[in-house]
């Protein structure tokens, strides 16, 4: 056909059935809720160090997603407030000067449950003056580093993954995607998703916006992605690797998915130079 995506390096996949609904947001919500419940539990039991560490990690993860284009501004506002509450509680545990109590932290659970669902909870459960002046936890290195130079950012991601992944580290170089109307897309980027057969999201990364166009038929990315899950864990989970090509539609003011591709785990090759994947 007229569409051909060129991706470099190690990859995986199972099939298009797992793309129903919005697995990215559902998985994020579930992941954050579980982590929050664990942290709040430690907090209510007086396990100060565990609570601080868990709140810190969660706040950094949420902060890292603040710049992701597929999240609506209303949800980003809620994420900002959650981050501030987590940050205020961490500072309270540090200084023993509580602005937010463990009981009030538990009241945030419905907010986590409502994220990305469109559900309106009415008033935010914690009064703004208790968290507004908190010093925000910084974003974690989850592939969302936009402010640094690209090479530095890739190096940081690589270092972070080497520390956190136990087993074989998988990196993918996304080189370019072939589309006959390549010139027409605004701020195109690619989302890489690692999904298991039950549609649970195991890992996700957004590339930065495309670096340019190759002639009239290719969108160029030339971006390295380091997965936060090992090759062995993906094999154990029978994971699939999906690539979604997304772009901004100004008239509808939203991000739209134009095409997607996937690979089977068996197609994963160590240090493979180049692989072409069919687009759907």
C-alpha positions in Angstrom: 0.0 0.0 0.0 1.0 3.6 0.1 1.7 3.6 3.8 4.8 2.1 5.3 6.3 2.8 8.7 10.1 2.3 9.3 11.0 1.6 12.9 14.5 0.6 14.1 15.4 -1.9 16.9 13.8 -4.3 19.3 10.0 -4.7 19.5 6.8 -6.9 20.1 3.0 -7.5 19.6 -0.2 -9.6 19.6 -3.1 -8.0 17.8 -5.5 -5.1 17.3 -8.2 -6.4 19.6 -6.4 -4.9 22.6 -7.0 -1.4 21.4 -10.6 -1.0 22.5 -11.5 2.0 24.6 -8.6 4.1 25.9 -6.3 1.6 27.5 -3.6 4.3 28.2 -5.9 6.4 30.5 -7.6 3.4 32.1 -4.3 1.9 32.9 -2.8 5.2 34.2 -5.8 5.7 36.5 -5.7 2.2 37.9 -1.9 2.4 38.4 -2.1 5.7 40.2 -5.0 4.6 42.3 -3.3 1.5 43.5 -0.1 3.4 44.3 -2.1 6.1 46.1 -4.0 3.5 48.2 -0.7 1.8 49.2 0.9 5.2 50.2 -2.2 6.4 52.1 -2.3 3.0 54.0 1.3 3.4 55.1 0.5 7.0 56.1 -2.5 6.0 58.2 -0.4 3.3 60.0 2.3 5.9 60.8 4.9 4.4 58.5 6.4 7.8 57.8 9.4 6.8 55.5 7.3 4.4 53.3 4.5 7.0 53.0 6.9 9.8 52.0 8.7 7.6 49.4 5.4 6.3 47.9 3.8 9.8 47.8 7.0 11.2 46.3 7.2 8.6 43.5 3.5 9.0 42.7 3.6 12.8 42.6 6.7 12.6 40.3 4.8 10.2 37.9 1.7 12.4 37.8 3.8 15.5 37.2 5.6 13.8 34.3 2.3 13.3 32.6 1.2 17.0 32.9 2.6 17.8 29.4 1.1 14.8 27.6 -1.1 16.0 24.7 -3.8 13.3 25.0 -5.0 14.4 28.5 -7.8 16.9 28.7 -7.2 20.3 30.5 -9.8 19.5 33.1 -7.9 16.3 34.1 -4.6 18.2 34.0 -6.1 20.7 36.5 -7.1 17.7 38.8 -3.7 16.2 38.4 -2.1 19.5 39.4 -4.2 19.6 42.6 -3.4 16.0 43.4 0.3 16.7 42.9 0.1 19.7 45.2 -1.7 17.7 47.9 0.8 14.9 47.7 3.6 17.5 47.9 2.0 19.2 50.9 1.7 15.9 52.7 5.3 15.0 52.0 6.4 18.3 53.4 4.1 17.8 56.4 5.7 14.4 57.1 9.2 16.0 56.7 8.6 19.0 59.0 5.9 17.5 61.3 3.9 20.6 60.5 0.7 19.0 59.1 -1.4 21.1 56.8 -3.1 18.0 55.5 -3.9 15.0 57.7 -3.8 11.3 56.8 -7.6 11.3 57.0 -7.8 14.1 54.5 -5.4 12.3 52.2 -7.8 9.3 52.2 -10.6 11.7 50.9 -8.6 12.0 47.7 -9.3 8.4 46.7 -12.6 9.3 44.8 -10.6 12.0 42.8 -8.1 9.3 41.6 -11.0 7.0 40.7 -12.7 9.8 38.7 -9.6 10.8 36.7 -10.2 10.6 32.8 -13.8 9.3 33.3 -15.5 12.7 32.8 -17.3 12.2 36.2 -17.9 15.4 38.1 -17.2 15.1 41.8 -18.3 18.6 42.7 -16.1 20.4 45.2 -12.5 19.2 45.6 -12.3 17.3 49.0 -9.4 19.4 50.4 -9.6 23.1 50.9 -7.2 25.0 48.5 -5.4 27.0 51.2 -4.0 23.7 52.7 -2.0 22.8 49.6 -1.7 25.9 47.3 1.7 27.0 48.7 3.3 23.5 48.7 6.5 23.1 46.8 5.7 20.8 43.9 7.6 17.5 43.5 9.6 17.4 40.2 8.5 15.2 37.3 10.2 11.7 37.1 12.2 10.6 34.1 9.4 8.8 32.4 10.2 9.8 28.8 8.5 13.1 29.2 11.6 15.3 29.4 10.9 18.1 27.0 13.0 21.0 28.3 16.5 19.4 27.9 18.6 18.9 24.8 17.5 15.7 23.0 20.8 13.8 23.4 21.0 14.7 27.1 17.4 13.6 27.5 18.0 10.3 25.8 21.1 9.7 27.9 19.1 10.4 31.1 16.3 8.0 30.1 18.9 5.4 29.4 20.6 5.8 32.8 17.2 5.7 34.5 16.1 2.5 32.7 19.4 0.8 33.5 18.8 1.5 37.2 15.1 0.5 37.2 14.8 -2.5 34.7 15.9 -5.9 35.9 16.7 -8.1 32.9 17.3 -7.2 29.2 16.7 -3.5 28.4 14.7 -2.9 25.2 15.3 0.2 23.2 13.5 1.2 20.0 14.6 3.8 17.5 11.6 5.2 15.7 13.0 6.6 12.5 10.2 7.6 10.2 6.7 6.8 9.1 5.5 6.8 5.5 2.2 8.5 4.6 1.3 9.9 1.2 -0.1 13.1 2.9 2.9 13.4 5.3 3.0 17.2 4.9 -0.4 17.8 6.2 -0.1 16.7 9.9 0.3 19.3 12.7 2.6 18.4 15.7 2.6 14.6 14.8 4.0 12.2 17.4 4.0 8.5 18.1 2.8 6.8 21.2 4.5 3.5 22.0 2.3 1.1 24.1 3.3 -2.2 25.7 0.0 -4.1 26.3 -0.8 -7.6 27.6 -3.5 -9.9 26.2 -6.0 -8.6 28.8 -5.4 -5.0 27.5 -3.5 -4.0 30.6 -1.0 -1.2 29.8 2.5 -2.3 31.0 4.4 0.7 29.7 3.8 3.8 27.4 5.9 6.5 25.9 5.2 9.5 23.6 7.9 10.6 21.2 8.5 14.4 20.9 6.8 16.0 17.9 8.3 15.0 14.6 11.6 16.6 13.6 10.6 17.3 10.1 9.5 15.7 6.8 11.4 13.5 4.4 10.1 14.7 1.0 6.3 14.6 0.7 5.7 11.1 1.9 7.6 10.6 5.2 7.3 12.1 8.8 10.8 11.9 10.5 11.2 11.2 14.2 14.6 9.7 14.7 13.9 9.2 18.4 15.2 6.6 20.8 12.6 5.1 23.2 13.8 3.1 26.3 11.1 0.8 27.7 10.6 0.6 31.4 9.9 -3.2 31.2 12.5 -5.9 30.5 12.4 -8.3 27.5 11.9 -11.2 29.9 8.9 -9.5 31.6 7.3 -8.8 28.3 7.7 -12.5 27.3 6.3 -13.6 30.6 3.2 -11.3 30.2 2.9 -12.3 26.5 3.0 -8.6 25.7 2.4 -6.7 22.5 4.0 -3.5 21.2 1.8 -1.0 19.5 2.7 2.2 17.8 0.0 4.9 17.3 0.7 7.8 14.9 -1.1 10.9 16.4 -1.5 14.5 15.3 -3.4 17.7 16.4 -6.6 18.7 14.7 -7.1 22.4 15.3 -10.7 22.6 14.1 -11.7 19.9 16.7 -9.1 21.0 19.2 -8.0 17.5 19.9 -5.4 14.9 19.3 -6.4 12.3 16.7 -4.9 8.8 15.9 -4.3 8.5 12.2 -2.7 5.1 11.9 -1.3 2.3 14.1 1.1 -0.6 13.8 2.2 -3.5 15.9 4.8 -6.4 16.1 4.8 -9.9 17.6 7.2 -10.7 20.3 8.7 -13.3 18.0 9.7 -10.5 15.7 11.9 -9.0 18.4 15.6 -9.2 17.3 18.6 -8.2 19.2 20.5 -5.2 17.7 18.5 -5.4 14.5 19.5 -2.6 12.1 16.1 -1.8 10.5 12.6 -3.1 10.4 9.6 -2.0 8.3 6.2 -2.4 9.9 2.8 -2.3 8.2 0.5 0.5 9.1 -3.3 0.1 9.7 
